[in-house]
Amino acid sequence: MNRKIDFKYGSETHDKYHATGVLDCYEYAVANGIKSKLGNEINMYNIFAKDITFCMAMDKENNIGWGMSQHPNPHINATIYENSTLEMLEQFLDNNEIVLINTLHHEIKFFKYYNTPYSTENGMPIHWLSIVHHDSENLYYVENPDIINPDNYIYYAGNETVGVISKEYMKPFFDRYLLCVVVHINFDEPIIFTERLFEMLQNTVASFENKNLTNEISEFYGIAALEKMIEICSGSDGVCYNKHTEEFRSYLVDATRAVFQTRIYMKECLMVLSEDMPAITKDEIFNAFEPAIETWIMVTNIFTKKHIRKQPLLDKHMVRYFSELMLYEKQIIECMAKILDQVNETQPRGKIT
């Protein structure tokens, strides 16, 4: 068996850490590279654990911003090789490295957004693809099924989660542009990844209702952000916000999608963690997270329809959903706090403070 091409990436039956599919393309590609080396042997979820706090920011011109709290991940390091070649990629794979590539993806036929020729006038495209294996003729890769064109997708015999594409087909793209990234992760002390998860839990709980108000920009976190969104949608504060542009609508659709994706990922992280924590069950975690996840998905779908119809996203109709989310987000925080309480009782390396 060759695990690199026989492992069923993303399969709920065979891949214990299948929820890595909701990560961004870079982390998703890194996760697949790790799986090609270790399969289910290491808890993948903790490596990519995130603070799931969302933040709403507003400047003095009443422009609205929305995003997720960001914390650098010191456990994932990368070496970038610009002006890479097919031969360099082959060498990295032969050295059993975790290697990602960026190339002219828009011109590659197995992508849904296939569009040739691709103009590079505004810069090179940015999308990361995990190459897990090669032989004399082909490259073997793992990609998110949501962006694959099934009509042009050839998979490895017996494993539909691994794509196959000839080096001869890819070389002209590589000759024009190929960027290789070799990822370095220390797997010798997996406790550091568990501690990363606990740190992200603590950050989320601590910023549950935070506000940072200044003359230049005001920031609202978690519940405070939802309260502010209710004010904006209801018009109760009497302020006219710059929130109806096409750019803002598109931005907010992507931002709310990131909110439910981080909750899906954290739910799966904690359900795996609960296997070693008798004080909380998988059902408790599922019930704490699922109402918020379903409602955020609903909000994202509503925003998407309104965006397509060129309608304002933040109107009185949304007050109901943000009000429900205040309750559901509190359930998530209570669940996280319960887990942290048990961690502080049992953590061998000292309390999480």
N, C-alpha and C positions, 0 to 999 in steps of 0.2 A: 504493500500500500504506500502511495505517495501522498502524505497528508496535505501537502500544498495544493494539490488539485483534486483530491478525493474528499476533503472536508466540505460539508454542506453549509456554506456561509449563509447566515441569516435564516436558516431553517428552524422553525420553532420546535421541531422534533429532534434535530441533531445538534443544533448550535445553542448551547445554554445561554449565551449572551447575545441573542438575536436582536435585542433592542438597540444595539449599536447602529442599526439602520436609521435612527432618527438624528444621529450626529451630523454635523456639517461635513462637507465632502472631504476636507482634510483629515479630520478625526476619524471619519468612517473609513477612509483609505488606510490610515495608520492601524485602526482596529483590525482590519482584514489582514494586514501584514503580520500583526501579532498572531492572529489565529492561524495563519499559514505556518508559523513556527511552533506554536504551543497548543493549538486547538482549544479545548475547554480546560486545560490544565491550570490556568491562572484566572482569577476573578477579573475579567475584562472591565466590568462596570466601574470598579473603584478607580481605575486609571484615569477615566474621563469624567469623574464626578464633578458636578458644577453647583455653584450657588444658584438657586432657582428664583432669586428675587428679581422682579421686574421693576423698572424705574421709569417714571414719567418726568421729563424735564421741560421747562418753559422759560424762554428768555423774555426780556423786557418789551419786545415787539409782539409778544404773545404767540410766538412760533412754538409748536409742540413737538417734542421728541419722545421716543419710546424705545426702550431697549432692555437687555438683560445685564445684570451685574457681571463684570468680567474680572477674573483672577488668573494671572499667568500660571501655567502648569509647569513646575520646575522638573518634573519627572520625564517630560518628553523633550528631547533635544534633537536637532536636525542639522545636517550638513548639506548645503545647497551646491549643486554642481551646474553652473551655467554652461551653455554651449556643449551640452552633453551629446553623446553619440550612441548608436545602437550597441557598439562594442563595449562602451562603458556600462550601459545598462546590463548587458550580459555578464560582465565581470562582477557587478554588485550582486546579481542573483546567484552567481556561482559561489560567492563568498557568504551566502546565506544571510544577506542583509535584508532589512525591511526597506523596500524602495518604492517610492511614489514617483509618478511622472506628470508633467504638465506639457501638453503639446497642442497642436491645432485641432482640438476636439470637434469643433463645428464642421470640419470636413471629413470626419470619420463616420462611416456609414452606419455603425451600430448605435449611434446616439439618436434620440428622438429629435433633437434640435439640429440634425444634419443639414448643413447649408453650405454649398460650395459655389464659387470660391469665397473663403472667409476673408474679409478685409481686416488688416492689422493696423489701419491708420490710427485708430484710437488705442493702440496697445495690444498686447497679446492676451488671449483669453486666460482665465484663471479657473482651472478645475483640476482636481487631483484624482488620479487613477492608481489603484494598487495593482502592480504587476507581481504575481506570486511565483511564477515559474517560467522557464523557457526550455526549448529543445532546439534542434538544428534548424527547424522550419518555422516554429510558432512561438508566440507569446501567449501566456495564460493570465487572465486578469479577473478581478472581481469588481462589479459595478452595481450601483443602486438600480434595482429593476424598474423603478419609476421613471428613469431617464433612458431606458434602453428601448430601441425599436425592435420588437420581436421578429419582424420580417427580415431583418439583417443581422440577427444575433445567432452566432454559431457557438454551441456550448460543448464542453468536454464530454465525451461519451460516459453516460451514467451519472453525470453531475451537472444539472442545469444551472447551478449557481456560479460556475466558472466558465467564463467566455474564452474562446480561442480565436486568435487572429494571426494571420501570417506576417512574418517579419518583412517579406517582400512587399506586402501592401503598406505596412507602416513606415518603412524606411524613407520614402519621399517626404512624409510629414516630419519625421525626425530630422532629416537633413535640413529642413527649413527652420524648425524650432523644436528643441527638446530640452527640458529642464528636469533633471533628476534630483530627488531629495532622499537622502539616506537618513533614516530615523534611528535614534539611539535611546534605548530604555533599559535601565538597570532592573533586572528581574530577580536579583539575588536576595532582596529583602522586601517581600511583598507587603509587609506590615506598613510600609510608607504609603502604599496606595489606599489601605484601609484608613489610615490617619488623614489622608487627603479627603476621603468621603466625610469623616467626622468634622473636619474643618469646614467643609462646604455646608454641612447641616447647621453648624454653629453660626456661620455667616448669615444664612437664610433666616434663622430664628431671631438673631440679633437685630436684623434690619427690617423686621416685620412691619413696623409702622413709622419708620424714620422719615424725617423731612429735613431738607437743607435749603433754607430760604435766604437769598441774597438779593441785592439790587440788580445784579446782572442776570442771574439765572436761578431758578428755583427747581429743586429736585424732590420728588415724592416717591417713596418706595413701598411696595407691597400694598397693604390695606390703604395707606395714605394715598397711593397712586389711584386706586379704585375710587376712593372718595372724591378725588379731584376730577376724575373722568365723569363721575355722576354729576358733579357741578357743571362741567362743560356741556354734557349732553342735555341736561335739563335747562341750561341757561340761567340757573339760579343766582350766579354771581354777576350777571349783567355785563360780562366782558365779551367782546367779539374776538374770537381766536382765528388765527390763520390755519385753517384745518381742512380746506375744501379743494386744494390743488390736486391735480392728477398725481404728481410726485408724492405728495403726502399720503394719498389713498393707497398707492402701491406700497409705500414704505410701511404703513400700518398693517396691511394684510400680512406682509412678511414678518413683522414684529410680533403679531399675535400668534402666528404659526410657531414661532420660536418659543413662545410661552408654553403652549401645550406640549411641544416636543420635549422640552426640558422636564416637564412633569411626568411624561411617559417614562423618560429615562430614569429619573429619580425613583419613581415607583418601582421599576424593575430592580434598581440597585438595592433598595431597602427590602424587597421581597427575598432577594438572595441572602442579604445580611440577616434576615429574620430566622433563617435556618439555624443560626448559632445564637439566637437571642430569644429564649423562651418567654420573656415578658411581653412580647408582641407577636401577633400572628400575621400570616400573609393576608388573611381575610380583613384584618383590621387596616392594614396598609392599603389594600385594594379599595376598601370602602372609604378611606380618608381621601384618596387621590382621585378616584374615578369621577365623582360629580364635577369637580373642577375641570378635569381633562375634557369631559364631554361638553361642558359649557364653553370652554375656550375654543374647542373645535367648532361649536355652533356659532360663536362670535366670528371666528375666522371665515366661516362659510358665508355668513351674512355680509361681512365686510367685502368679501370677494365679489358677491353678486352686486352690491352697491357700487363697487369700483368699476365693474364692467358696464354698469348702467350710468356711470358718471354722476352718481348721487353722493351727497355728503354722508360720511360714515358715522359721525358723532352727532346723533340727533336724539330726541326724547325716547324713541323706540328702544335705544340701547340701555336706558336707565335700569330697566328690569334685569337685564343680563349682568350688568356690573354689580347691582345690588345682590343678586344671587351669588356672584363670585366672591363677594366679601365674606359671606358665610362659609362657602366651600374652601376658600383659602385659609380661613381660621382653622378648619378641620385638618388641613395639611400641616400647619404650624404646630398644632397640638400633637399630632402624630410624631413629628420630628422631635419635639421637646421630650416626649416620652422615651424615644430611643436614646436621646442624649442623656437623660437621667440614668438609664441603665448603663450606658457607656461609662459614665462617671463613677458608677459603682464597681465596674468590672475591669476597666481599661488598665492593663498592667503598666503602661508607661505614664500614668498620671492622669489627672482630670483634664477634661476639655473645658477651658475657661474662656 
